[in-house]
Amino acid sequence: MDLDFDFKSECSRCLDANNINKQSTLKLDFYKNQENDYEIDFNSEKIDLSPVISEAILNEMKIQYICKSSCKGLCSDCGKNQNLFECKHPKKNIKESPFSSLSELDL
């Protein structure tokens, strides 16, 4: 079975919305006396494959999407999308961070 589906996702860095198209091929083998993870009624005229298809689609989706490899993400100070706007405020020194002492740990 060939699947072709679209979904919307946000970039994990800049939060821009992306329309993503995926294709997948699904091979299904169900046998009447074999256990499987789905509740399939073989005595019915129709077999509901929606749980199988839903699982196949979820397996094709990533947890995080990035709009492009050069995505700069959001500014940590003002929250603006750095792909669209260049921030004019001074950059923070890493020593100002409350976690800067962690960089001194020898791991």
C-alpha positions as CSV (number, residue, x, y, z in Angstrom):
1,M,0.0,0.0,0.0
2,D,1.4,3.4,-1.0
3,L,0.8,6.3,1.4
4,D,1.0,9.9,0.3
5,F,0.2,12.5,3.0
6,D,0.7,16.1,4.0
7,F,1.0,17.7,7.4
8,K,2.0,21.0,9.0
9,S,4.9,21.3,11.3
10,E,6.8,24.2,12.9
11,C,10.5,24.7,12.6
12,S,12.2,23.7,15.9
13,R,14.5,26.7,15.6
14,C,12.5,29.7,14.3
15,L,8.9,28.3,14.7
16,D,7.9,29.0,11.0
17,A,5.1,26.8,9.8
18,N,6.1,24.3,7.1
19,N,3.9,22.1,4.9
20,I,5.5,18.8,4.6
21,N,4.7,16.0,2.0
22,K,5.8,12.5,2.7
23,Q,5.4,9.2,0.8
24,S,5.7,5.8,2.3
25,T,5.1,2.2,1.2
26,L,3.4,0.0,3.6
27,K,3.4,-3.8,3.4
28,L,0.7,-5.6,5.4
29,D,0.4,-9.3,6.1
30,F,-2.4,-10.3,8.4
31,Y,-3.3,-13.9,9.1
32,K,-6.4,-15.1,10.7
33,N,-4.8,-17.2,13.5
34,Q,-1.8,-15.0,14.1
35,E,-1.6,-12.5,16.9
36,N,-1.1,-8.9,16.0
37,D,-1.3,-5.4,17.7
38,Y,-4.6,-4.5,16.0
39,E,-8.2,-5.4,16.6
40,I,-9.1,-6.9,13.3
41,D,-12.4,-8.7,12.7
42,F,-11.7,-11.2,10.0
43,N,-15.4,-12.2,10.0
44,S,-16.5,-8.8,8.8
45,E,-17.0,-7.7,5.2
46,K,-14.7,-4.7,5.7
47,I,-11.4,-4.4,7.6
48,D,-10.7,-1.1,9.2
49,L,-7.1,-0.2,8.5
50,S,-7.1,3.3,10.0
51,P,-5.1,2.3,13.1
52,V,-2.5,0.6,10.9
53,I,-2.3,3.6,8.6
54,S,-2.2,6.1,11.5
55,E,0.7,4.2,13.0
56,A,2.6,4.2,9.7
57,I,2.1,7.9,9.3
58,L,3.3,8.6,12.9
59,N,6.4,6.5,12.3
60,E,7.3,8.6,9.2
61,M,7.0,11.9,11.1
62,K,10.1,13.3,12.9
63,I,9.9,14.8,16.4
64,Q,11.7,17.9,15.2
65,Y,11.8,19.6,11.9
66,I,14.1,22.4,10.8
67,C,13.0,24.6,7.9
68,K,16.5,24.8,6.4
69,S,20.0,23.9,7.5
70,S,21.0,27.5,7.7
71,C,18.1,28.5,10.0
72,K,19.3,31.0,12.6
73,G,16.4,30.4,15.0
74,L,14.9,32.9,17.4
75,C,16.9,35.6,19.2
76,S,17.4,34.6,22.8
77,D,16.9,38.2,24.0
78,C,14.0,39.6,22.0
79,G,12.5,36.4,20.4
80,K,12.6,37.8,16.8
81,N,13.1,35.4,14.0
82,Q,16.8,36.0,13.1
83,N,16.2,34.7,9.5
84,L,13.9,37.8,8.9
85,F,15.3,40.4,11.3
86,E,18.8,41.3,12.4
87,C,18.8,42.2,16.1
88,K,20.5,45.5,17.0
89,H,20.8,44.9,20.7
90,P,24.3,44.1,22.1
91,K,25.1,40.4,22.3
92,K,25.1,38.9,25.8
93,N,28.4,37.7,27.2
94,I,28.2,34.1,28.1
95,K,29.6,34.9,31.5
96,E,26.3,36.7,32.3
97,S,24.4,33.5,32.1
98,P,23.5,31.8,35.4
99,F,24.7,28.6,33.9
100,S,28.1,29.9,32.8
101,S,29.9,28.2,35.7
102,L,28.8,24.8,34.2
103,S,31.3,25.5,31.3
104,E,34.1,25.3,33.8
105,L,33.3,21.7,34.8
106,D,35.8,19.1,33.7
107,L,33.6,16.2,32.4
